[in-house]
Amino acid sequence: MRRIALVIEYDGTNYVGWQVQPNGISVQETIGGAFYKLIGERPVLHASGRTDSGVHAMAQVAHFDTECGVPADKFCYALNTRLPSDIRIKASLETPPDWHARFDVREKHYIYRINNAPHASAFTRNTALHMHYPLDEQRLQAAAKLFLGEHDFNAFKSVGSKAQTTVRTVFESEWVRRGDELIYHVAGSGFLYNMVRIMVGTMIRIGQGFEEPETVSRALSGAERSLAGDTAPAHGLTLRRVKYDLFDTEKLLFGSEAAKDPAFIPFI
Amino acid sequence: MRRIALVIEYDGTNYVGWQVQPNGISVQETIGGAFYKLIGERPVLHASGRTDSGVHAMAQVAHFDTECGVPADKFCYALNTRLPSDIRIKASLETPPDWHARFDVREKHYIYRINNAPHASAFTRNTALHMHYPLDEQRLQAAAKLFLGEHDFNAFKSVGSKAQTTVRTVFESEWVRRGDELIYHVAGSGFLYNMVRIMVGTMIRIGQGFEEPETVSRALSGAERSLAGDTAPAHGLTLRRVKYDLFDTEKLLFGSEAAKDPAFIPFI
């Protein structure tokens, strides 16, 4: 029995999220279906974490165990021929048998894209939130900095969260401008359910001038959900990178130079 | 009666092209339908030129005449509320009554995107051609330079072309790398039917090593279609910019700085 890890890119628009759901097609079951066509079995896929309906991934990671003799680095090619074009396996590799895609996560990076132009874009309609209201970049940046470090993110989780502790550490938190887009880049040890989207929703209100950046500090210390803002829409969010001791998806896919640039987005 | 110009962005994936066709929905008739819902009439839309099925536009230009009293710069907002999200009117302005979106074109720019990575991309699947074969950038660039200047492009047109003369002038012709993508940027006085796609198809064979860059010169001087390569797939092509004496779409939409960078793509 071998354990294989997959690095998976998906446009989440047409899926109910990573995990199998009764109300539609998930990314997980779609990859399971490709496996079935390939090797006649449906191995259980363990992902680095769930992504919600409409959320995208540049580098989701999932592992499975198999007796199938396909060379580890060839699973990606074999699966891609059996997958729809909005899901692509970018890499596949063998891991130690006790390595785990979820429990061994060291760091996860997300981006949240806001198209802050007068008109929406025909091209980024599914991958960036369009907001034509002015957003003050200085205020966004000031708010983003307040998330850095270890905090109780209880105010920044959805009711559906089942996490045992709500303390998380944020390593990077900044907004980067690219043309009409404001891209929020956040890296952390882990994230609660809907945490990034609630952080963004809170910052949007601050960027619009309805709240002060210090609202973030109050919500972090008070830890009450009502102190934070709305949950920003799912389609602006992309899981960009997962880091393990064993490998780092960004270095694996794009080389180490790319990984240094928070604004780096390899698709355009 | 006023003449109004529209600057239009579209993801061409779900359309049979700009022009009304019997076999599917065109961009032109979709905008016509939005007009009908807005003002109860269907003005004739004259575009800078047709785009084929699957071809995209960052800045197609079209004009129409109307008696409708909507302020010129408000047509974009009014139409966008009645258009599907893969077509966006980015700007609208009043022009002199004898100005013409097609006959007054001074320069058009296209980009052709090749995703030259081992695996296709879930995100650029509809906007870039995926080729996993190695492409030699030096050879692509050498071939691109040979298109510069005034030439008879008879070898680079499709049989469907009805142009009276096949002489065209190319002002810019270069490949730019962005991550895994090779992006061909071409600017000219005008283009024959399928001309850019045949130019790219010819360069792809050169980049793969099947032909020498000088093939371009032979095809330009011999002017026989058989000397040029295949027509590259439509979905890699995007109409990026149209220049008139009256206005330049790129400066209108993105400011003059953007217009100086051939690799600039405002959507990601």
Chai-1 contact restraints between the chains, C-beta under 6 A:
chainA,res_idxA,chainB,res_idxB,connection_type,confidence,min_distance_angstrom,max_distance_angstrom,comment,restraint_id
A,E9,B,A122,contact,1.0,0.0,6.0,A-B,restraint_1
A,Y10,B,A122,contact,1.0,0.0,6.0,A-B,restraint_2
A,D11,B,A122,contact,1.0,0.0,6.0,A-B,restraint_3
A,D11,B,F123,contact,1.0,0.0,6.0,A-B,restraint_4
A,S85,B,R125,contact,1.0,0.0,6.0,A-B,restraint_5
A,D86,B,A122,contact,1.0,0.0,6.0,A-B,restraint_6
A,I87,B,A122,contact,1.0,0.0,6.0,A-B,restraint_7
A,R88,B,H119,contact,1.0,0.0,6.0,A-B,restraint_8
A,R88,B,A120,contact,1.0,0.0,6.0,A-B,restraint_9
A,R88,B,A122,contact,1.0,0.0,6.0,A-B,restraint_10
A,K90,B,H119,contact,1.0,0.0,6.0,A-B,restraint_11
A,H119,B,R88,contact,1.0,0.0,6.0,A-B,restraint_12
A,H119,B,K90,contact,1.0,0.0,6.0,A-B,restraint_13
A,A120,B,R88,contact,1.0,0.0,6.0,A-B,restraint_14
A,S121,B,F267,contact,1.0,0.0,6.0,A-B,restraint_15
A,A122,B,E9,contact,1.0,0.0,6.0,A-B,restraint_16
A,A122,B,Y10,contact,1.0,0.0,6.0,A-B,restraint_17
A,A122,B,D11,contact,1.0,0.0,6.0,A-B,restraint_18
A,A122,B,D86,contact,1.0,0.0,6.0,A-B,restraint_19
A,A122,B,I87,contact,1.0,0.0,6.0,A-B,restraint_20
A,A122,B,R88,contact,1.0,0.0,6.0,A-B,restraint_21
A,F123,B,D11,contact,1.0,0.0,6.0,A-B,restraint_22
A,F123,B,F267,contact,1.0,0.0,6.0,A-B,restraint_23
A,T124,B,F267,contact,1.0,0.0,6.0,A-B,restraint_24
A,R125,B,S85,contact,1.0,0.0,6.0,A-B,restraint_25
A,G179,B,P266,contact,1.0,0.0,6.0,A-B,restraint_26
A,I265,B,I268,contact,1.0,0.0,6.0,A-B,restraint_27
A,P266,B,G179,contact,1.0,0.0,6.0,A-B,restraint_28
A,F267,B,S121,contact,1.0,0.0,6.0,A-B,restraint_29
A,F267,B,F123,contact,1.0,0.0,6.0,A-B,restraint_30
A,F267,B,T124,contact,1.0,0.0,6.0,A-B,restraint_31
A,I268,B,I265,contact,1.0,0.0,6.0,A-B,restraint_32
A,I268,B,I268,contact,1.0,0.0,6.0,A-B,restraint_33
